[in-house]
């Protein structure tokens, strides 16, 4: 048990310079990984399994913690729908989540009809998560119910 606490403390120190959500993901993932490793490992291999489980769990938890949360995804989806439906070509629609600090924009291009008769728009999207900017391109098409669906990235 002392070895598990030492490994978790090390994971916590490694997580010290991350944002709060990412830190919590790292710690919770590390704890879950330590538990899984300690129950899978036997005898002398238990310590190694616990350490490996902690590192794997901390890595997975960190990745999840720094990704977009539910509020971010809702704000992004709303900005996309507004941009695709009403946005002027070449003009960015923005979104932000003051709680997470994440933000972004979507810039639609002129609408056109595809071969299936749907109205579509190509777009550029920028998302800033944890201070890192990510840019993507894609196409969204209007669905029969009036919503827009991203059909390619």
C-alpha positions as CSV (number, residue, x, y, z in Angstrom):
1,X,0.0,0.0,0.0
2,X,2.9,2.4,0.8
3,X,4.3,1.8,-2.7
4,X,0.9,2.7,-4.3
5,X,0.9,6.0,-2.4
6,X,4.5,6.8,-3.5
7,X,3.5,6.1,-7.1
8,X,0.4,8.3,-6.8
9,X,2.4,11.1,-5.1
10,X,4.8,10.9,-8.1
11,X,1.9,11.2,-10.5
12,X,0.6,14.1,-8.6
13,X,3.9,15.9,-8.7
14,X,4.1,15.3,-12.5
15,X,0.7,16.8,-12.9
16,X,1.5,19.9,-10.9
17,X,2.0,22.2,-13.9
18,X,-1.2,21.1,-15.7
19,X,-4.6,22.8,-15.6
20,X,-7.1,21.7,-12.8
21,X,-9.2,19.4,-15.0
22,X,-6.1,17.8,-16.5
23,X,-4.6,17.4,-13.0
24,X,-7.7,15.7,-11.7
25,X,-7.8,13.4,-14.7
26,X,-4.2,12.5,-14.2
27,X,-4.7,11.7,-10.5
28,X,-7.9,9.8,-10.9
29,X,-6.5,7.9,-13.8
30,X,-3.4,7.1,-11.9
31,X,-5.4,5.9,-8.9
32,X,-7.5,3.7,-11.1
33,X,-4.5,2.4,-12.9
34,X,-2.7,1.7,-9.6
35,X,-5.7,-0.2,-8.3
36,X,-6.0,-2.3,-11.5
37,X,-2.3,-3.0,-11.5
38,X,-2.3,-4.1,-7.9
39,X,-5.2,-6.5,-8.4
40,X,-3.8,-8.0,-11.6
41,X,-0.2,-8.4,-10.4
42,X,0.8,-11.2,-8.1
43,X,3.8,-11.7,-5.8
44,X,6.9,-9.7,-6.8
45,X,5.2,-8.6,-10.1
46,X,2.5,-6.7,-8.1
47,X,4.7,-3.7,-7.6
48,X,5.7,-3.6,-11.3
49,X,2.1,-4.0,-12.4
50,X,1.0,-1.3,-10.0
51,X,3.6,1.1,-11.3
52,X,2.8,0.4,-14.9
53,X,-1.0,0.7,-14.2
54,X,-0.4,4.0,-12.5
55,X,1.6,5.4,-15.4
56,X,-0.9,4.2,-18.1
57,X,-3.9,5.4,-16.0
58,X,-2.3,8.8,-15.4
59,X,-1.6,9.2,-19.1
60,X,-5.1,8.3,-20.2
61,X,-6.6,10.5,-17.4
62,X,-4.5,13.5,-18.4
63,X,-5.5,13.2,-22.1
64,X,-9.2,13.1,-21.1
65,X,-8.8,16.0,-18.7
66,X,-7.3,18.3,-21.2
67,X,-9.9,17.6,-23.9
68,X,-13.2,19.5,-24.4
69,X,-15.8,19.0,-21.7
70,X,-19.5,18.8,-22.3
71,X,-20.1,22.6,-22.0
72,X,-17.3,23.2,-24.5
73,X,-18.8,20.7,-27.0
74,X,-22.3,22.3,-26.6
75,X,-20.9,25.8,-27.2
76,X,-18.9,24.5,-30.2
77,X,-22.0,22.8,-31.7
78,X,-24.1,25.9,-31.2
79,X,-21.5,28.1,-33.0
80,X,-21.3,25.6,-35.8
81,X,-25.0,25.5,-36.4
82,X,-25.3,29.3,-36.3
83,X,-22.3,29.7,-38.7
84,X,-23.6,27.1,-41.2
85,X,-27.2,28.4,-41.1
86,X,-26.8,32.2,-40.9
87,X,-23.1,33.0,-41.0
88,X,-21.6,35.2,-43.8
89,X,-19.0,33.5,-45.9
90,X,-15.6,34.2,-44.6
91,X,-16.8,35.6,-41.3
92,X,-16.0,33.7,-38.1
93,X,-18.5,32.7,-35.5
94,X,-16.9,32.4,-32.1
95,X,-17.6,30.4,-28.9
96,X,-15.9,30.3,-25.5
97,X,-16.3,28.6,-22.1
98,X,-15.1,30.9,-19.3
99,X,-15.1,28.0,-16.9
100,X,-12.7,25.8,-18.9
101,X,-10.9,28.7,-20.7
102,X,-11.3,26.8,-24.0
103,X,-12.6,28.7,-27.0
104,X,-12.7,28.7,-30.8
105,X,-14.2,29.8,-34.0
106,X,-15.8,28.4,-37.2
107,X,-15.6,30.3,-40.5
108,X,-18.0,29.0,-43.2
109,X,-17.5,29.4,-47.0
110,X,-20.2,30.0,-49.6
111,X,-23.1,27.4,-49.6
112,X,-23.5,25.1,-52.6
113,X,-25.7,22.2,-53.6
114,X,-24.0,18.8,-53.6
115,X,-24.9,15.9,-56.0
116,X,-27.6,14.7,-53.6
117,X,-29.3,18.1,-53.6
118,X,-28.2,19.1,-50.1
119,X,-26.9,22.5,-49.2
120,X,-23.3,22.3,-48.0
121,X,-20.6,24.6,-46.7
122,X,-16.9,24.1,-46.4
123,X,-15.5,25.6,-43.2
124,X,-12.3,26.3,-41.2
125,X,-12.4,25.7,-37.5
126,X,-10.0,26.8,-34.8
127,X,-10.2,25.3,-31.3
128,X,-7.9,26.4,-28.4
129,X,-7.7,23.8,-25.6
130,X,-5.4,24.3,-22.7
131,X,-3.6,27.1,-24.6
132,X,-2.9,24.9,-27.6
133,X,-4.5,25.9,-30.9
134,X,-5.9,23.2,-33.2
135,X,-7.1,24.0,-36.7
136,X,-9.3,21.8,-38.9
137,X,-11.1,22.0,-42.2
138,X,-14.3,20.2,-43.3
139,X,-17.7,20.2,-45.0
140,X,-21.1,20.4,-43.3
141,X,-24.4,19.7,-45.1
142,X,-27.9,20.6,-44.1
143,X,-30.0,17.6,-43.1
144,X,-33.7,17.1,-44.0
145,X,-34.6,18.2,-40.4
146,X,-32.8,21.6,-41.0
147,X,-29.8,20.8,-38.8
148,X,-26.3,20.8,-40.2
149,X,-24.0,17.7,-40.0
150,X,-20.3,17.6,-40.5
151,X,-19.8,15.1,-43.3
152,X,-16.0,15.3,-43.8
153,X,-13.0,16.7,-42.0
